[in-house]
């Protein structure tokens, strides 16, 4: 059975987002940093 990883990014501007793809999560964190947004990011294994 394959382990799935979910990335959770929370910000005042976008709310809470749950993503499956690492590259999309990485791009969203980069975009938030570039635009000066404060965010928290965690991941979990399912």
PAVOVO-31906 format. One record per atom (N, C-alpha, C): residue number from 1; residue in one letter; chain; atom name; x, y, z. Coordinates in steps of 0.05 Angstrom, whole numbers. Layout:
k; r; c; a; east; north; up
NUM; A; A; CA; X; Y; Z
...
END
This chain:
k; r; c; a; east; north; up
1; X; A; N; 17; -24; 0
1; X; A; CA; 0; 0; 0
1; X; A; C; 18; 25; 0
2; X; A; N; 12; 43; -18
2; X; A; CA; 28; 68; -20
2; X; A; C; 19; 88; 1
3; X; A; N; 39; 102; 11
3; X; A; CA; 34; 123; 30
3; X; A; C; 28; 149; 15
4; X; A; N; 7; 163; 23
4; X; A; CA; 0; 188; 10
4; X; A; C; 8; 211; 29
5; X; A; N; 19; 232; 17
5; X; A; CA; 27; 256; 32
5; X; A; C; 9; 279; 24
6; X; A; N; -2; 293; 44
6; X; A; CA; -18; 316; 39
6; X; A; C; -5; 340; 51
7; X; A; N; -4; 362; 37
7; X; A; CA; 8; 387; 46
7; X; A; C; -14; 407; 53
8; X; A; N; -13; 418; 77
8; X; A; CA; -33; 437; 86
8; X; A; C; -20; 464; 89
9; X; A; N; -30; 484; 74
9; X; A; CA; -20; 511; 75
9; X; A; C; -43; 529; 84
10; X; A; N; -38; 545; 105
10; X; A; CA; -58; 562; 116
10; X; A; C; -48; 591; 115
11; X; A; N; -65; 609; 105
11; X; A; CA; -58; 637; 104
11; X; A; C; -83; 654; 106
12; X; A; N; -81; 678; 115
12; X; A; CA; -104; 696; 117
12; X; A; C; -115; 702; 89
13; X; A; N; -98; 704; 70
13; X; A; CA; -106; 711; 42
13; X; A; C; -120; 689; 28
14; X; A; N; -112; 664; 32
14; X; A; CA; -123; 642; 17
14; X; A; C; -139; 622; 33
15; X; A; N; -139; 625; 60
15; X; A; CA; -152; 607; 77
15; X; A; C; -135; 582; 81
16; X; A; N; -149; 559; 83
16; X; A; CA; -134; 533; 87
16; X; A; C; -136; 517; 61
17; X; A; N; -113; 508; 52
17; X; A; CA; -112; 492; 27
17; X; A; C; -99; 466; 33
18; X; A; N; -111; 444; 23
18; X; A; CA; -99; 417; 26
18; X; A; C; -92; 407; -2
19; X; A; N; -66; 402; -6
19; X; A; CA; -56; 394; -33
19; X; A; C; -43; 367; -32
20; X; A; N; -45; 353; -55
20; X; A; CA; -32; 327; -57
20; X; A; C; -5; 329; -71
21; X; A; N; -1; 348; -88
21; X; A; CA; 24; 350; -103
21; X; A; C; 44; 368; -90
22; X; A; N; 69; 357; -87
22; X; A; CA; 90; 372; -74
22; X; A; C; 98; 397; -90
23; X; A; N; 99; 394; -117
23; X; A; CA; 108; 417; -133
23; X; A; C; 88; 440; -131
24; X; A; N; 62; 434; -130
24; X; A; CA; 42; 455; -128
24; X; A; C; 44; 468; -101
25; X; A; N; 48; 452; -80
25; X; A; CA; 51; 463; -53
25; X; A; C; 75; 481; -51
26; X; A; N; 97; 472; -63
26; X; A; CA; 122; 488; -64
26; X; A; C; 118; 514; -78
27; X; A; N; 104; 513; -101
27; X; A; CA; 98; 538; -117
27; X; A; C; 80; 557; -102
28; X; A; N; 60; 547; -88
28; X; A; CA; 43; 564; -72
28; X; A; C; 58; 577; -49
29; X; A; N; 75; 562; -36
29; X; A; CA; 91; 574; -14
29; X; A; C; 110; 596; -25
30; X; A; N; 121; 591; -48
30; X; A; CA; 139; 611; -61
30; X; A; C; 123; 636; -68
31; X; A; N; 99; 633; -79
31; X; A; CA; 82; 656; -86
31; X; A; C; 74; 672; -61
32; X; A; N; 67; 658; -40
32; X; A; CA; 60; 672; -15
32; X; A; C; 84; 688; -4
33; X; A; N; 108; 676; -5
33; X; A; CA; 132; 690; 4
33; X; A; C; 138; 714; -13
34; X; A; N; 136; 711; -39
34; X; A; CA; 142; 734; -58
34; X; A; C; 123; 757; -54
35; X; A; N; 98; 751; -46
35; X; A; CA; 78; 772; -42
35; X; A; C; 76; 781; -13
36; X; A; N; 94; 773; 4
36; X; A; CA; 96; 782; 31
36; X; A; C; 73; 772; 49
37; X; A; N; 61; 749; 42
37; X; A; CA; 40; 738; 58
37; X; A; C; 51; 720; 80
38; X; A; N; 38; 720; 103
38; X; A; CA; 46; 703; 125
38; X; A; C; 30; 677; 123
39; X; A; N; 43; 654; 125
39; X; A; CA; 30; 629; 123
39; X; A; C; 42; 608; 141
40; X; A; N; 28; 587; 145
40; X; A; CA; 39; 563; 159
40; X; A; C; 36; 539; 141
41; X; A; N; 55; 521; 142
41; X; A; CA; 54; 498; 124
41; X; A; C; 61; 473; 140
42; X; A; N; 45; 453; 136
42; X; A; CA; 50; 427; 149
42; X; A; C; 44; 405; 129
43; X; A; N; 52; 381; 135
43; X; A; CA; 45; 358; 118
43; X; A; C; 40; 334; 135
44; X; A; N; 25; 315; 124
44; X; A; CA; 18; 291; 139
44; X; A; C; 18; 267; 121
45; X; A; N; 23; 244; 132
45; X; A; CA; 23; 219; 117
45; X; A; C; -3; 204; 122
46; X; A; N; -15; 194; 101
46; X; A; CA; -40; 179; 105
46; X; A; C; -36; 152; 91
END
